[in-house]
């Protein structure tokens, strides 16, 4: 299962909101676009303009996770968004099952870590990179 990350734009707000909503439903909650999730309505203003970043996590072209962080001062970054769709949602995509030749409800046999774990490791790497950049502003 190929996992890719791409920087979100203003047009990705609806896709990000859907991921957050699906993730929260596992806990009996919903996304609240007018209050706690209003940052998703204007990703560029809430993340990019403040020196942060918002990325979408995609598996076979389907958005399955979101990741956002912003500077909190003194070289510290706040991880403000980290959500993923339930695992079963990822495995049910017809395109991923067709590409791998396995039933859509089965995980890949060689898959020892879920996509979300790899996404988390990638996000930590990206945050570390951002910290190093902010610690050496004269080099950038």
N, C-alpha and C positions, 0 to 999 in steps of 0.2 A: 504494500500500500504506500504510494508516494504521497508524502506530505510536503506542501509548499506554503510559504509565507509571502504575503504581498502587502505592501503599504496601502492602507485604505484611503479612499478619497471621499469627498462629500457625497458622492453617489452611492456609497456603500452603507450608508446609515441604516437603511431598511433591512439589508441582509444581516448586519450586526445585531440589530434589534431582535430579529427572528432567532438568532443563535442564543442570545441572552434569555429570551422568553422560553425557548425549549429547555435550556439548562435549568432555569428556575422552576419550571413545572415539575421537575423531579422532586422538589422540596415543597410542592403545594403552593407555589407563589407564581406571580406573573411579572413580566417587565412593566415598568411604569414610565412611559416615554415623557410624561409631563413633569415628573419629579426626579426620582433617583436615577433614571436612565436618559435624562435630557441631553447629556453629552453626546449621545449617538445621533441626535438630529443634526449636529454640526461638528463632525469629527475634526475637521481642519481647524476650527476655532478653538476647540477644547483641548486638542493635543498638539498638532503641528505648530500653531501660533504661540504656544507656551513652551516650545522647546522639547516637546515629547514626541511620541510616535504611537500610532494605532495600526495594528496589523490584523489581517484576516488569515486564518489557518484554513487551508483548503486540502481536501482529499479528492482526487479525481475530478477536480473542477467544482466540487460542492463545498460551500463554506461550512465548516464544522466547528470553528472556534474563533475566539477573538482575544486580542492581547493589546493592552494599552498601558503606557507609562508616561509620567511627566516628572520634570525636575522638582524636587522638594527643597532644594537649597543645599549649599555646602557640599556639592558633589554627590548628594543623595538623590535617588530617584524613587518615586512612589509607583508601585505597580497598582494602577487604578482599575484595570479590567483584566480578568483572566477567566474566561468561560469557555466551555466546550459542550457540544451536543452529547446526549447520551450515546454510549458506545454502540448500542443496537442501531441507532440512526445511521451511523457511519457505515456499518456493514450491510445495510439494506439498500444501498445505492446500486441500482442495476448496472451502471457502467463499471463499477469496481468489480462486481462479480463476473461480468462478461470478460473483463480484462484479465482476470486471474484464473478463470475456468473453474471456480468453486461456487457452491451454493451461496446465495446472498446472505444467509443467516449464519454462515460459518466464518470464524476468524481465520486468517492465514495460519497455516501450521507453523511456519518459521517465525511468526510474529510473537516475540517474547515480551515486547513492551507495546502498550497501546499508543496510538498516534498522539494522544494527549500527553503522555509522558515525554515523548520526543519533542513535542511542542513546548513543554515546560523547560526542558533542557536547552532548547534553542532560545527561548525567551530569556533564560538566565544568562546565556552567552551574549545576547544582544544588550541586556542591561549592563553587564560587565564592560562591554565595549563602550557604551554610552558613558559610564562612570569614568573610564580612562580618558575619553575625549574631553569631558568636563574638567578633569583634573589637569589637563594640559591645553588650555585654550589657546596658548600662543602657537601651538603646532597646527591648529586647525584653522 
